Amino acid sequence: GFVTGAQGNFLRTCEEEWATLMFFCDYQGPGGEGGGVEKLAIFGNKAGRTGAELKVMAAIETKIPGFFTKDCTDNVSPDDWGRDSLN
């Protein structure tokens, strides 16, 4: 798979590194609504979920440059667990 890697190795590595449980759900297929995008469920504590999410996002961004960063602007989040971004 695109993010899962050979036999789910990438996701299993992320799960182990961040002490999370992750799996894909709600696949619409390449012709379905969302253009073949899948939702990823991540379970664990907040730090683990955030780390795993960012690692998966980085893997996607590496394979499809601009997927997350195309419309990225400078932003400072007021939330404790928000995400700041710099363009």
SVG drawing of the C-alpha trace seen along z (x, -y; Angstrom):
<svg xmlns="http://www.w3.org/2000/svg" viewBox="-18 -33 28 42">
<polyline fill="none" stroke="black" stroke-width="0.4" points="0.0,0.0 0.9,-3.6 1.5,-4.4 1.3,-0.9 4.5,0.3 5.3,4.0 2.9,6.1 1.9,3.1 5.5,2.6 5.5,-1.2 2.3,-1.4 3.6,1.4 6.8,-0.5 4.9,-3.7 2.7,-1.9 5.7,-0.5 7.6,-3.8 4.6,-5.9 2.8,-3.2 -0.3,-3.5 -2.8,-1.2 -3.4,-2.4 -5.6,-1.1 -7.3,-2.4 -11.0,-2.7 -13.7,-4.0 -11.9,-3.3 -13.8,-4.7 -11.7,-3.3 -9.9,-5.2 -13.2,-6.2 -15.0,-6.9 -15.7,-10.1 -12.4,-11.6 -10.3,-10.2 -9.0,-7.1 -8.2,-8.9 -8.5,-6.7 -9.1,-7.7 -6.5,-6.6 -7.7,-5.7 -5.0,-6.2 -5.5,-5.1 -3.2,-5.9 -2.3,-8.8 -2.3,-12.3 1.5,-12.5 1.6,-9.1 -1.4,-9.9 0.2,-13.3 3.6,-11.8 2.2,-9.0 0.0,-11.3 2.9,-13.7 5.1,-10.7 2.4,-9.5 1.8,-13.0 5.6,-13.3 5.6,-10.0 2.7,-11.2 4.3,-14.6 7.5,-12.9 5.7,-10.7 3.3,-13.5 5.0,-16.9 2.5,-19.6 -0.3,-17.2 -0.4,-18.8 1.8,-21.9 0.5,-23.3 -1.8,-25.9 0.2,-26.0 0.5,-29.5 2.1,-30.8 0.0,-29.9 0.4,-29.8 -2.1,-27.7 -3.5,-29.0 -4.2,-25.3 -1.8,-23.4 -1.7,-20.6 -2.2,-22.7 0.2,-22.7 2.2,-25.8 3.3,-26.1 5.7,-28.3 5.7,-28.9"/>
</svg>
